[in-house]
Structure formats: C-alpha cells, structure tokens
Amino acid sequence: MAVNNIFFIFSAMRTYDNRRYRKNKIYRDLFAEVTIDPKQLIQPLFLYEGLQENREIPNLTGQFQYSLEGIKQKISHGLKAKLSSFLLFIVPEKKAEDSFQYDFDCESIRQIKEEFGEDILLFNDLCLCSQTTNGHCCLYDSHGVYAHGKTLSTLNEKALLYAQAGSDVISPSDMNDHRIKEIRQTLDNNQREDTLIMSYSTKFASHFYGPFRDAAQSAPGFGDRKSYQIDYRNRHDALSSSIRDYQQGADILMVKPAMNYLDIIQGLKNTPELHQIPLAAYHVSGHYQSLKLMEKQNLVDFDKAYEECLYSMKRAGADLIITYGAADYCQRN
Ligand code: PBG
C-alpha cells in the first residue's frame, strides 16, 4: 500500500527514473506490488472411486487420479509445504441417468476431515457431469428437454450431504440458474450456516477445459455446454453473472478460466458492490498443460512462466488462485 502511494505522489509531481527501482532483486522485491502467498493457493485433486493405485493423468502432466489413501498422502505432503486448501473432484465408478449414490463421496469427505480437521480447508466441486451418463452438468427429461427443477433438487441434495459429511466449502460449477440461492437456503435450513459456498460464478464456455474432461471423465456425450456456460464474447453477461451469485448468497466468486479473462477479474474487483467478497481465479487445465507441453519442447522454463501466470492473475485482482501446480509451487518456494 505504502509503496503504491509513494509512486502515486511521485508520478503526480515529476517523471521518475524507473530503472532506479529495478537495480537488483532486493530492489525489485521491495517494490513489488503483489505477492503470492501459498496459503491463498488451492490445489485441485481428483479422487476416483474403486481405484487401488494412483494413476497419472496422461494429458495433465504431473497430476494424478487418486485413491482415497493417495489423496490423504497428497494432502499431507501439501500441508508440509504450507498448502492448506484443496478442491476435491470425486469421480464415481458408475454413471447413472438420474438416481445417484454418494456413499463413497461422503465417506471420503468424512475420513479426510477426520484425519486433517481444522488444518485444511476442504473445497468440494459440486456438479453432475462426472456422474451422469450424458456427461452434462444438468439433467434432461425423457424427451431430452432440460429439467431445471430436477437438476436443482439433485444439486441441493448433494450439497447438503457433502456439507453434513464435513465439507468446508461447497463449490457449484454447474452454471444452472438459481442454484446458489437454493443451496444457501438448504444449508441454512439444515444447520449448515457455517458452510461456505464458492460459486463458479463467471464460467465461460471455454475450449481450455479439454485435459480436465479427460481427467474427470466429464466430457459432454452430445453437443456442448454453450447453453449454460457464458459466451466468451460477452463482458456484461460475465460481470452480471457474478453479481447475481453474490446477491444469491455466494461467499466466494470465481472467474474461470482466468488466463484469457483477466479483464473480467479486474472488472469484478473494481465493482463497488463486490469490494468485500473474495474473488478466486481458476488457472484451468488447458492453460496449465500448454505450459507443460512448451516445457517439453524446451520453449519455456515452466517454473518461471508458471509464476508469471500466477502474478498476472494476482495483479488483475484475484485473491485466491485454483491451480494444478499449487503443491509443486509451494514445495519450490
Ligand atoms: C465441471 C468442471 C469443469 C472444470 C471444472 N469443473 C469442466 C467443464 O465445465 O466442462 C474445468 C477445470 C479445468 O479445465 O481445469 N463442471
């Protein structure tokens, strides 16, 4: 803060010599406007029902599909490196059309919270695409027509079961209208007032989710997600979508993907109504993996280019960053 103010006064009075501030690393670190705190990074993890051994994800270098034991070990390693927030994607063994079982999910959440308790914040992605036979984030009736009511009640039921099992932050990524309001109400009516909701509030119909969909077995079986995710040509829609979720009771908002959408992050951060609310940026699978592939071709130093991405999200206004490289980054720093 102080540093920004000094710059501001200087620039009002005279032009200054920028190079004086950049002489060596100590100067540059002293005058840096943003910093990255491991405690504000969130590591996504994929938990697979029925998996005995961790399995590396071919298109998401260095990331794994974990067994429950594997997840616990990964969390334990992360904690040692000062990482304490984890976003869990649970992938069921069997897909279904509309009746779902959450025994494995709830048992896993319970065991993780039993082992790590208050040392970690457990975020749980809440969506339907990994569990439905059609791979969509919503349900359809027998005529193939979108079933809004049934979609919301299914999400609500899942949210409550997760919260009761011990999830700290329910994270709806489905983009169905009104879900935040309904989930907040359900949690409040069932003594879960303390459970946070992180809404994927501005989620674009992006082409950068490819590696994730392999990792979580969640590719749509027909069509695409353009009827429920945001059109990337639309800035106003993107901003109002987050404002709406804030008004419906979300505790944390999110921009996803982050990297092509820094203008949206900045726009939300500069919206007076949203000044108080934490904003998360999701550094998505396609952006992470593109750096990994460039590294493989010796086109980039992954660690440095990756850190540059983290800083750019911070500079745009992100408070929290969800990123596949979180644990590795914390280990390195
Ligand atoms: C599921 C979901 C997706 C991602 C997070 N939750 C994929 C999608 O919407 O198709 C993408 C994450 C990533 O690419 O890293 N609703």
Boltz pocket constraint, residues with backbone or C-beta under 6 A from the ligand:
constraints:
  - pocket:
      binder: B
      contacts: [[A, 125], [A, 127], [A, 129], [A, 137], [A, 173], [A, 174], [A, 208], [A, 209], [A, 210], [A, 211], [A, 212], [A, 213], [A, 218], [A, 225], [A, 283], [A, 284], [A, 285], [A, 286]]
      max_distance: 6.0
